[in-house]
Amino acid sequence: MAFDGCCPDCKLPGDDCPLIWGACNHAFHLHCILKWVTSQTPQAHCPMCRREWQFKGGDQTD
């Protein structure tokens, strides 16, 4: 899906759909990756490359 397109949770392209990058340089809609990260236990991984998920800039999702 294009980043300017709609994800399943959005009504219109670009509306309330900020992008967030992981340390692995994969980008996701913020609410999509947060939903993914909170569903992963014990450690979240990037859905694309399976590296341990960290938000770009070093913040972890503990």
PDB file of N, H, CA, C and O in Angstrom:
ATOM      1  N   MET A   1       0.846  -1.171   0.000  1.00  0.00           N
ATOM      2  CA  MET A   1       0.000   0.000   0.000  1.00  0.00           C
ATOM      3  C   MET A   1       0.891   1.234   0.000  1.00  0.00           C
ATOM      4  O   MET A   1       1.894   1.284   0.712  1.00  0.00           O
ATOM      5  N   ALA A   2       0.533   2.196  -0.777  1.00  0.00           N
ATOM      6  H   ALA A   2      -0.282   2.155  -1.355  1.00  0.00           H
ATOM      7  CA  ALA A   2       1.276   3.461  -0.810  1.00  0.00           C
ATOM      8  C   ALA A   2       1.080   4.191   0.511  1.00  0.00           C
ATOM      9  O   ALA A   2       0.014   4.104   1.121  1.00  0.00           O
ATOM     10  N   PHE A   3       2.111   4.915   0.953  1.00  0.00           N
ATOM     11  H   PHE A   3       2.976   4.987   0.457  1.00  0.00           H
ATOM     12  CA  PHE A   3       2.019   5.622   2.225  1.00  0.00           C
ATOM     13  C   PHE A   3       0.948   6.704   2.200  1.00  0.00           C
ATOM     14  O   PHE A   3       0.406   7.056   3.248  1.00  0.00           O
ATOM     15  N   ASP A   4       0.633   7.239   1.022  1.00  0.00           N
ATOM     16  H   ASP A   4       1.073   6.953   0.171  1.00  0.00           H
ATOM     17  CA  ASP A   4      -0.407   8.262   0.955  1.00  0.00           C
ATOM     18  C   ASP A   4      -1.777   7.638   0.719  1.00  0.00           C
ATOM     19  O   ASP A   4      -2.761   8.354   0.534  1.00  0.00           O
ATOM     20  N   GLY A   5      -1.847   6.319   0.724  1.00  0.00           N
ATOM     21  H   GLY A   5      -1.047   5.737   0.875  1.00  0.00           H
ATOM     22  CA  GLY A   5      -3.112   5.619   0.588  1.00  0.00           C
ATOM     23  C   GLY A   5      -3.739   5.374   1.950  1.00  0.00           C
ATOM     24  O   GLY A   5      -3.195   5.771   2.981  1.00  0.00           O
ATOM     25  N   CYS A   6      -4.881   4.720   1.939  1.00  0.00           N
ATOM     26  H   CYS A   6      -5.323   4.397   1.102  1.00  0.00           H
ATOM     27  CA  CYS A   6      -5.576   4.418   3.185  1.00  0.00           C
ATOM     28  C   CYS A   6      -5.155   3.054   3.714  1.00  0.00           C
ATOM     29  O   CYS A   6      -5.024   2.090   2.960  1.00  0.00           O
ATOM     30  N   CYS A   7      -4.949   2.997   5.008  1.00  0.00           N
ATOM     31  H   CYS A   7      -5.056   3.781   5.620  1.00  0.00           H
ATOM     32  CA  CYS A   7      -4.803   1.704   5.655  1.00  0.00           C
ATOM     33  C   CYS A   7      -6.214   1.284   6.078  1.00  0.00           C
ATOM     34  O   CYS A   7      -7.136   2.092   5.972  1.00  0.00           O
ATOM     35  N   PRO A   8      -6.412   0.070   6.546  1.00  0.00           N
ATOM     36  CA  PRO A   8      -7.766  -0.370   6.907  1.00  0.00           C
ATOM     37  C   PRO A   8      -8.435   0.460   8.003  1.00  0.00           C
ATOM     38  O   PRO A   8      -9.663   0.480   8.088  1.00  0.00           O
ATOM     39  N   ASP A   9      -7.656   1.144   8.839  1.00  0.00           N
ATOM     40  H   ASP A   9      -6.659   1.128   8.769  1.00  0.00           H
ATOM     41  CA  ASP A   9      -8.238   1.927   9.932  1.00  0.00           C
ATOM     42  C   ASP A   9      -8.571   3.363   9.548  1.00  0.00           C
ATOM     43  O   ASP A   9      -9.260   4.048  10.305  1.00  0.00           O
ATOM     44  N   CYS A  10      -8.110   3.834   8.410  1.00  0.00           N
ATOM     45  H   CYS A  10      -7.550   3.278   7.796  1.00  0.00           H
ATOM     46  CA  CYS A  10      -8.294   5.238   8.019  1.00  0.00           C
ATOM     47  C   CYS A  10      -9.468   5.392   7.059  1.00  0.00           C
ATOM     48  O   CYS A  10      -9.800   4.480   6.302  1.00  0.00           O
ATOM     49  N   LYS A  11     -10.075   6.545   7.110  1.00  0.00           N
ATOM     50  H   LYS A  11      -9.805   7.286   7.725  1.00  0.00           H
ATOM     51  CA  LYS A  11     -11.209   6.842   6.229  1.00  0.00           C
ATOM     52  C   LYS A  11     -10.764   7.483   4.915  1.00  0.00           C
ATOM     53  O   LYS A  11     -11.278   7.145   3.848  1.00  0.00           O
ATOM     54  N   LEU A  12      -9.808   8.408   4.996  1.00  0.00           N
ATOM     55  H   LEU A  12      -9.390   8.683   5.862  1.00  0.00           H
ATOM     56  CA  LEU A  12      -9.339   9.134   3.821  1.00  0.00           C
ATOM     57  C   LEU A  12      -7.819   9.078   3.750  1.00  0.00           C
ATOM     58  O   LEU A  12      -7.158   9.063   4.788  1.00  0.00           O
ATOM     59  N   PRO A  13      -7.248   9.045   2.539  1.00  0.00           N
ATOM     60  CA  PRO A  13      -5.784   9.021   2.418  1.00  0.00           C
ATOM     61  C   PRO A  13      -5.138  10.204   3.125  1.00  0.00           C
ATOM     62  O   PRO A  13      -5.531  11.353   2.924  1.00  0.00           O
ATOM     63  N   GLY A  14      -4.141   9.907   3.957  1.00  0.00           N
ATOM     64  H   GLY A  14      -3.823   8.973   4.120  1.00  0.00           H
ATOM     65  CA  GLY A  14      -3.377  10.954   4.619  1.00  0.00           C
ATOM     66  C   GLY A  14      -3.986  11.502   5.890  1.00  0.00           C
ATOM     67  O   GLY A  14      -3.292  12.162   6.663  1.00  0.00           O
ATOM     68  N   ASP A  15      -5.263  11.251   6.132  1.00  0.00           N
ATOM     69  H   ASP A  15      -5.827  10.715   5.504  1.00  0.00           H
ATOM     70  CA  ASP A  15      -5.922  11.803   7.319  1.00  0.00           C
ATOM     71  C   ASP A  15      -5.514  11.042   8.572  1.00  0.00           C
ATOM     72  O   ASP A  15      -5.708   9.830   8.668  1.00  0.00           O
ATOM     73  N   ASP A  16      -4.946  11.768   9.532  1.00  0.00           N
ATOM     74  H   ASP A  16      -4.788  12.752   9.454  1.00  0.00           H
ATOM     75  CA  ASP A  16      -4.569  11.177  10.818  1.00  0.00           C
ATOM     76  C   ASP A  16      -3.753   9.902  10.656  1.00  0.00           C
ATOM     77  O   ASP A  16      -3.915   8.952  11.422  1.00  0.00           O
ATOM     78  N   CYS A  17      -2.894   9.885   9.678  1.00  0.00           N
ATOM     79  H   CYS A  17      -2.762  10.656   9.056  1.00  0.00           H
ATOM     80  CA  CYS A  17      -2.106   8.694   9.400  1.00  0.00           C
ATOM     81  C   CYS A  17      -0.623   9.064   9.346  1.00  0.00           C
ATOM     82  O   CYS A  17       0.006   8.899   8.301  1.00  0.00           O
ATOM     83  N   PRO A  18      -0.044   9.566  10.457  1.00  0.00           N
ATOM     84  CA  PRO A  18       1.368   9.942  10.426  1.00  0.00           C
ATOM     85  C   PRO A  18       2.252   8.719  10.237  1.00  0.00           C
ATOM     86  O   PRO A  18       1.916   7.617  10.670  1.00  0.00           O
ATOM     87  N   LEU A  19       3.379   8.931   9.587  1.00  0.00           N
ATOM     88  H   LEU A  19       3.652   9.827   9.235  1.00  0.00           H
ATOM     89  CA  LEU A  19       4.338   7.850   9.366  1.00  0.00           C
ATOM     90  C   LEU A  19       5.382   7.833  10.464  1.00  0.00           C
ATOM     91  O   LEU A  19       5.750   8.874  11.009  1.00  0.00           O
ATOM     92  N   ILE A  20       5.853   6.637  10.780  1.00  0.00           N
ATOM     93  H   ILE A  20       5.554   5.792  10.337  1.00  0.00           H
ATOM     94  CA  ILE A  20       6.928   6.461  11.755  1.00  0.00           C
ATOM     95  C   ILE A  20       7.938   5.494  11.152  1.00  0.00           C
ATOM     96  O   ILE A  20       7.570   4.508  10.513  1.00  0.00           O
ATOM     97  N   TRP A  21       9.215   5.790  11.363  1.00  0.00           N
ATOM     98  H   TRP A  21       9.515   6.591  11.882  1.00  0.00           H
ATOM     99  CA  TRP A  21      10.277   4.932  10.843  1.00  0.00           C
ATOM    100  C   TRP A  21      10.882   4.133  11.977  1.00  0.00           C
ATOM    101  O   TRP A  21      11.022   4.620  13.099  1.00  0.00           O
ATOM    102  N   GLY A  22      11.237   2.901  11.666  1.00  0.00           N
ATOM    103  H   GLY A  22      11.123   2.506  10.755  1.00  0.00           H
ATOM    104  CA  GLY A  22      11.973   2.081  12.613  1.00  0.00           C
ATOM    105  C   GLY A  22      13.466   2.257  12.389  1.00  0.00           C
ATOM    106  O   GLY A  22      13.890   2.824  11.382  1.00  0.00           O
ATOM    107  N   ALA A  23      14.259   1.767  13.335  1.00  0.00           N
ATOM    108  H   ALA A  23      13.914   1.307  14.153  1.00  0.00           H
ATOM    109  CA  ALA A  23      15.714   1.814  13.205  1.00  0.00           C
ATOM    110  C   ALA A  23      16.169   1.050  11.963  1.00  0.00           C
ATOM    111  O   ALA A  23      17.253   1.309  11.439  1.00  0.00           O
ATOM    112  N   CYS A  24      15.355   0.120  11.493  1.00  0.00           N
ATOM    113  H   CYS A  24      14.475  -0.090  11.919  1.00  0.00           H
ATOM    114  CA  CYS A  24      15.669  -0.669  10.298  1.00  0.00           C
ATOM    115  C   CYS A  24      15.308   0.069   9.011  1.00  0.00           C
ATOM    116  O   CYS A  24      15.496  -0.468   7.920  1.00  0.00           O
ATOM    117  N   ASN A  25      14.793   1.293   9.127  1.00  0.00           N
ATOM    118  H   ASN A  25      14.640   1.729  10.013  1.00  0.00           H
ATOM    119  CA  ASN A  25      14.400   2.151   8.004  1.00  0.00           C
ATOM    120  C   ASN A  25      13.124   1.713   7.292  1.00  0.00           C
ATOM    121  O   ASN A  25      12.872   2.149   6.169  1.00  0.00           O
ATOM    122  N   HIS A  26      12.317   0.862   7.917  1.00  0.00           N
ATOM    123  H   HIS A  26      12.522   0.507   8.829  1.00  0.00           H
ATOM    124  CA  HIS A  26      11.000   0.571   7.367  1.00  0.00           C
ATOM    125  C   HIS A  26      10.014   1.568   7.971  1.00  0.00           C
ATOM    126  O   HIS A  26      10.094   1.888   9.157  1.00  0.00           O
ATOM    127  N   ALA A  27       9.094   2.053   7.156  1.00  0.00           N
ATOM    128  H   ALA A  27       9.029   1.793   6.192  1.00  0.00           H
ATOM    129  CA  ALA A  27       8.121   3.056   7.595  1.00  0.00           C
ATOM    130  C   ALA A  27       6.721   2.449   7.638  1.00  0.00           C
ATOM    131  O   ALA A  27       6.345   1.639   6.790  1.00  0.00           O
ATOM    132  N   PHE A  28       5.967   2.862   8.647  1.00  0.00           N
ATOM    133  H   PHE A  28       6.273   3.519   9.336  1.00  0.00           H
ATOM    134  CA  PHE A  28       4.601   2.380   8.831  1.00  0.00           C
ATOM    135  C   PHE A  28       3.731   3.530   9.316  1.00  0.00           C
ATOM    136  O   PHE A  28       4.233   4.510   9.866  1.00  0.00           O
ATOM    137  N   HIS A  29       2.430   3.406   9.111  1.00  0.00           N
ATOM    138  H   HIS A  29       2.022   2.609   8.664  1.00  0.00           H
ATOM    139  CA  HIS A  29       1.507   4.335   9.749  1.00  0.00           C
ATOM    140  C   HIS A  29       1.652   4.137  11.251  1.00  0.00           C
ATOM    141  O   HIS A  29       1.768   3.006  11.722  1.00  0.00           O
ATOM    142  N   LEU A  30       1.645   5.225  12.000  1.00  0.00           N
ATOM    143  H   LEU A  30       1.550   6.144  11.618  1.00  0.00           H
ATOM    144  CA  LEU A  30       1.879   5.167  13.443  1.00  0.00           C
ATOM    145  C   LEU A  30       0.913   4.214  14.140  1.00  0.00           C
ATOM    146  O   LEU A  30       1.345   3.345  14.897  1.00  0.00           O
ATOM    147  N   HIS A  31      -0.382   4.365  13.894  1.00  0.00           N
ATOM    148  H   HIS A  31      -0.732   5.071  13.279  1.00  0.00           H
ATOM    149  CA  HIS A  31      -1.340   3.512  14.604  1.00  0.00           C
ATOM    150  C   HIS A  31      -1.241   2.053  14.175  1.00  0.00           C
ATOM    151  O   HIS A  31      -1.570   1.160  14.956  1.00  0.00           O
ATOM    152  N   CYS A  32      -0.795   1.797  12.954  1.00  0.00           N
ATOM    153  H   CYS A  32      -0.527   2.522  12.319  1.00  0.00           H
ATOM    154  CA  CYS A  32      -0.624   0.410  12.494  1.00  0.00           C
ATOM    155  C   CYS A  32       0.540  -0.264  13.218  1.00  0.00           C
ATOM    156  O   CYS A  32       0.400  -1.385  13.706  1.00  0.00           O
ATOM    157  N   ILE A  33       1.696   0.416  13.291  1.00  0.00           N
ATOM    158  H   ILE A  33       1.810   1.327  12.894  1.00  0.00           H
ATOM    159  CA  ILE A  33       2.859  -0.199  13.934  1.00  0.00           C
ATOM    160  C   ILE A  33       2.645  -0.299  15.443  1.00  0.00           C
ATOM    161  O   ILE A  33       3.106  -1.258  16.061  1.00  0.00           O
ATOM    162  N   LEU A  34       1.958   0.666  16.048  1.00  0.00           N
ATOM    163  H   LEU A  34       1.584   1.446  15.547  1.00  0.00           H
ATOM    164  CA  LEU A  34       1.685   0.560  17.484  1.00  0.00           C
ATOM    165  C   LEU A  34       0.806  -0.653  17.788  1.00  0.00           C
ATOM    166  O   LEU A  34       1.019  -1.347  18.781  1.00  0.00           O
ATOM    167  N   LYS A  35      -0.174  -0.899  16.936  1.00  0.00           N
ATOM    168  H   LYS A  35      -0.347  -0.335  16.129  1.00  0.00           H
ATOM    169  CA  LYS A  35      -1.036  -2.069  17.106  1.00  0.00           C
ATOM    170  C   LYS A  35      -0.202  -3.351  16.977  1.00  0.00           C
ATOM    171  O   LYS A  35      -0.378  -4.293  17.749  1.00  0.00           O
ATOM    172  N   TRP A  36       0.706  -3.377  15.993  1.00  0.00           N
ATOM    173  H   TRP A  36       0.849  -2.612  15.366  1.00  0.00           H
ATOM    174  CA  TRP A  36       1.569  -4.539  15.773  1.00  0.00           C
ATOM    175  C   TRP A  36       2.505  -4.758  16.964  1.00  0.00           C
ATOM    176  O   TRP A  36       2.611  -5.869  17.484  1.00  0.00           O
ATOM    177  N   VAL A  37       3.177  -3.695  17.387  1.00  0.00           N
ATOM    178  H   VAL A  37       3.091  -2.793  16.965  1.00  0.00           H
ATOM    179  CA  VAL A  37       4.159  -3.794  18.470  1.00  0.00           C
ATOM    180  C   VAL A  37       3.499  -4.279  19.761  1.00  0.00           C
ATOM    181  O   VAL A  37       4.062  -5.118  20.463  1.00  0.00           O
ATOM    182  N   THR A  38       2.318  -3.764  20.079  1.00  0.00           N
ATOM    183  H   THR A  38       1.860  -3.082  19.509  1.00  0.00           H
ATOM    184  CA  THR A  38       1.668  -4.165  21.325  1.00  0.00           C
ATOM    185  C   THR A  38       1.131  -5.594  21.263  1.00  0.00           C
ATOM    186  O   THR A  38       0.857  -6.191  22.304  1.00  0.00           O
ATOM    187  N   SER A  39       0.978  -6.147  20.072  1.00  0.00           N
ATOM    188  H   SER A  39       1.201  -5.662  19.226  1.00  0.00           H
ATOM    189  CA  SER A  39       0.494  -7.524  19.951  1.00  0.00           C
ATOM    190  C   SER A  39       1.630  -8.546  19.998  1.00  0.00           C
ATOM    191  O   SER A  39       1.375  -9.746  20.096  1.00  0.00           O
ATOM    192  N   GLN A  40       2.864  -8.088  19.931  1.00  0.00           N
ATOM    193  H   GLN A  40       3.071  -7.113  19.851  1.00  0.00           H
ATOM    194  CA  GLN A  40       4.030  -8.977  19.907  1.00  0.00           C
ATOM    195  C   GLN A  40       4.600  -9.148  21.307  1.00  0.00           C
ATOM    196  O   GLN A  40       4.903  -8.161  21.978  1.00  0.00           O
ATOM    197  N   THR A  41       4.749 -10.392  21.751  1.00  0.00           N
ATOM    198  H   THR A  41       4.503 -11.193  21.205  1.00  0.00           H
ATOM    199  CA  THR A  41       5.365 -10.651  23.051  1.00  0.00           C
ATOM    200  C   THR A  41       6.350 -11.794  22.912  1.00  0.00           C
ATOM    201  O   THR A  41       6.091 -12.686  22.104  1.00  0.00           O
ATOM    202  N   PRO A  42       7.425 -11.838  23.613  1.00  0.00           N
ATOM    203  CA  PRO A  42       7.851 -10.839  24.587  1.00  0.00           C
ATOM    204  C   PRO A  42       8.562  -9.662  23.941  1.00  0.00           C
ATOM    205  O   PRO A  42       8.685  -8.614  24.575  1.00  0.00           O
ATOM    206  N   GLN A  43       9.034  -9.788  22.713  1.00  0.00           N
ATOM    207  H   GLN A  43       8.934 -10.639  22.198  1.00  0.00           H
ATOM    208  CA  GLN A  43       9.789  -8.721  22.052  1.00  0.00           C
ATOM    209  C   GLN A  43       9.187  -8.443  20.679  1.00  0.00           C
ATOM    210  O   GLN A  43       8.961  -9.368  19.898  1.00  0.00           O
ATOM    211  N   ALA A  44       8.932  -7.188  20.389  1.00  0.00           N
ATOM    212  H   ALA A  44       9.116  -6.437  21.023  1.00  0.00           H
ATOM    213  CA  ALA A  44       8.378  -6.806  19.094  1.00  0.00           C
ATOM    214  C   ALA A  44       9.462  -6.813  18.026  1.00  0.00           C
ATOM    215  O   ALA A  44      10.615  -6.471  18.288  1.00  0.00           O
ATOM    216  N   HIS A  45       9.075  -7.205  16.824  1.00  0.00           N
ATOM    217  H   HIS A  45       8.138  -7.482  16.610  1.00  0.00           H
ATOM    218  CA  HIS A  45       9.970  -7.229  15.675  1.00  0.00           C
ATOM    219  C   HIS A  45       9.314  -6.485  14.521  1.00  0.00           C
ATOM    220  O   HIS A  45       8.089  -6.400  14.440  1.00  0.00           O
ATOM    221  N   CYS A  46      10.138  -5.949  13.631  1.00  0.00           N
ATOM    222  H   CYS A  46      11.133  -6.018  13.697  1.00  0.00           H
ATOM    223  CA  CYS A  46       9.630  -5.279  12.432  1.00  0.00           C
ATOM    224  C   CYS A  46       8.853  -6.298  11.596  1.00  0.00           C
ATOM    225  O   CYS A  46       9.351  -7.399  11.363  1.00  0.00           O
ATOM    226  N   PRO A  47       7.649  -5.957  11.140  1.00  0.00           N
ATOM    227  CA  PRO A  47       6.881  -6.894  10.331  1.00  0.00           C
ATOM    228  C   PRO A  47       7.500  -7.159   8.957  1.00  0.00           C
ATOM    229  O   PRO A  47       7.144  -8.137   8.299  1.00  0.00           O
ATOM    230  N   MET A  48       8.418  -6.303   8.521  1.00  0.00           N
ATOM    231  H   MET A  48       8.708  -5.509   9.055  1.00  0.00           H
ATOM    232  CA  MET A  48       9.034  -6.482   7.201  1.00  0.00           C
ATOM    233  C   MET A  48      10.320  -7.305   7.259  1.00  0.00           C
ATOM    234  O   MET A  48      10.496  -8.231   6.467  1.00  0.00           O
ATOM    235  N   CYS A  49      11.220  -6.977   8.188  1.00  0.00           N
ATOM    236  H   CYS A  49      11.077  -6.225   8.831  1.00  0.00           H
ATOM    237  CA  CYS A  49      12.540  -7.625   8.196  1.00  0.00           C
ATOM    238  C   CYS A  49      12.784  -8.482   9.433  1.00  0.00           C
ATOM    239  O   CYS A  49      13.795  -9.179   9.514  1.00  0.00           O
ATOM    240  N   ARG A  50      11.867  -8.436  10.396  1.00  0.00           N
ATOM    241  H   ARG A  50      11.046  -7.869  10.331  1.00  0.00           H
ATOM    242  CA  ARG A  50      11.935  -9.230  11.624  1.00  0.00           C
ATOM    243  C   ARG A  50      13.051  -8.826  12.580  1.00  0.00           C
ATOM    244  O   ARG A  50      13.326  -9.543  13.541  1.00  0.00           O
ATOM    245  N   ARG A  51      13.703  -7.675  12.327  1.00  0.00           N
ATOM    246  H   ARG A  51      13.479  -7.093  11.546  1.00  0.00           H
ATOM    247  CA  ARG A  51      14.668  -7.163  13.309  1.00  0.00           C
ATOM    248  C   ARG A  51      13.903  -6.703  14.537  1.00  0.00           C
ATOM    249  O   ARG A  51      12.725  -6.356  14.456  1.00  0.00           O
ATOM    250  N   GLU A  52      14.592  -6.703  15.686  1.00  0.00           N
ATOM    251  H   GLU A  52      15.549  -6.985  15.752  1.00  0.00           H
ATOM    252  CA  GLU A  52      13.977  -6.184  16.902  1.00  0.00           C
ATOM    253  C   GLU A  52      13.485  -4.766  16.624  1.00  0.00           C
ATOM    254  O   GLU A  52      14.239  -3.934  16.120  1.00  0.00           O
ATOM    255  N   TRP A  53      12.223  -4.489  16.950  1.00  0.00           N
ATOM    256  H   TRP A  53      11.610  -5.165  17.360  1.00  0.00           H
ATOM    257  CA  TRP A  53      11.650  -3.181  16.635  1.00  0.00           C
ATOM    258  C   TRP A  53      12.160  -2.120  17.591  1.00  0.00           C
ATOM    259  O   TRP A  53      12.079  -2.265  18.810  1.00  0.00           O
ATOM    260  N   GLN A  54      12.684  -1.055  17.017  1.00  0.00           N
ATOM    261  H   GLN A  54      12.750  -0.936  16.026  1.00  0.00           H
ATOM    262  CA  GLN A  54      13.019   0.160  17.746  1.00  0.00           C
ATOM    263  C   GLN A  54      12.608   1.322  16.864  1.00  0.00           C
ATOM    264  O   GLN A  54      12.839   1.313  15.655  1.00  0.00           O
ATOM    265  N   PHE A  55      11.993   2.327  17.484  1.00  0.00           N
ATOM    266  H   PHE A  55      11.806   2.334  18.467  1.00  0.00           H
ATOM    267  CA  PHE A  55      11.658   3.520  16.731  1.00  0.00           C
ATOM    268  C   PHE A  55      12.946   4.223  16.360  1.00  0.00           C
ATOM    269  O   PHE A  55      13.882   4.255  17.158  1.00  0.00           O
ATOM    270  N   LYS A  56      13.011   4.783  15.171  1.00  0.00           N
ATOM    271  H   LYS A  56      12.250   4.757  14.522  1.00  0.00           H
ATOM    272  CA  LYS A  56      14.215   5.487  14.739  1.00  0.00           C
ATOM    273  C   LYS A  56      14.519   6.591  15.738  1.00  0.00           C
ATOM    274  O   LYS A  56      13.642   7.379  16.094  1.00  0.00           O
ATOM    275  N   GLY A  57      15.736   6.642  16.176  1.00  0.00           N
ATOM    276  H   GLY A  57      16.448   6.002  15.887  1.00  0.00           H
ATOM    277  CA  GLY A  57      16.135   7.602  17.194  1.00  0.00           C
ATOM    278  C   GLY A  57      16.456   6.926  18.513  1.00  0.00           C
ATOM    279  O   GLY A  57      16.895   7.587  19.455  1.00  0.00           O
ATOM    280  N   GLY A  58      16.242   5.606  18.597  1.00  0.00           N
ATOM    281  H   GLY A  58      15.885   5.069  17.832  1.00  0.00           H
ATOM    282  CA  GLY A  58      16.663   4.851  19.760  1.00  0.00           C
ATOM    283  C   GLY A  58      15.605   4.555  20.795  1.00  0.00           C
ATOM    284  O   GLY A  58      15.875   3.822  21.746  1.00  0.00           O
ATOM    285  N   ASP A  59      14.387   5.106  20.644  1.00  0.00           N
ATOM    286  H   ASP A  59      14.167   5.701  19.871  1.00  0.00           H
ATOM    287  CA  ASP A  59      13.342   4.825  21.627  1.00  0.00           C
ATOM    288  C   ASP A  59      12.885   3.380  21.493  1.00  0.00           C
ATOM    289  O   ASP A  59      12.658   2.896  20.384  1.00  0.00           O
ATOM    290  N   GLN A  60      12.749   2.691  22.623  1.00  0.00           N
ATOM    291  H   GLN A  60      12.933   3.084  23.524  1.00  0.00           H
ATOM    292  CA  GLN A  60      12.264   1.321  22.607  1.00  0.00           C
ATOM    293  C   GLN A  60      10.811   1.290  23.024  1.00  0.00           C
ATOM    294  O   GLN A  60      10.299   2.252  23.596  1.00  0.00           O
ATOM    295  N   THR A  61      10.147   0.182  22.737  1.00  0.00           N
ATOM    296  H   THR A  61      10.564  -0.599  22.272  1.00  0.00           H
ATOM    297  CA  THR A  61       8.712   0.055  22.983  1.00  0.00           C
ATOM    298  C   THR A  61       8.435  -0.771  24.226  1.00  0.00           C
ATOM    299  O   THR A  61       7.608  -1.682  24.174  1.00  0.00           O
ATOM    300  N   ASP A  62       9.086  -0.491  25.328  1.00  0.00           N
ATOM    301  H   ASP A  62       9.757   0.249  25.370  1.00  0.00           H
ATOM    302  CA  ASP A  62       8.878  -1.265  26.556  1.00  0.00           C
ATOM    303  C   ASP A  62       7.617  -0.829  27.251  1.00  0.00           C
ATOM    304  O   ASP A  62       7.275  -1.367  28.304  1.00  0.00           O
TER     305      ASP A  62
END
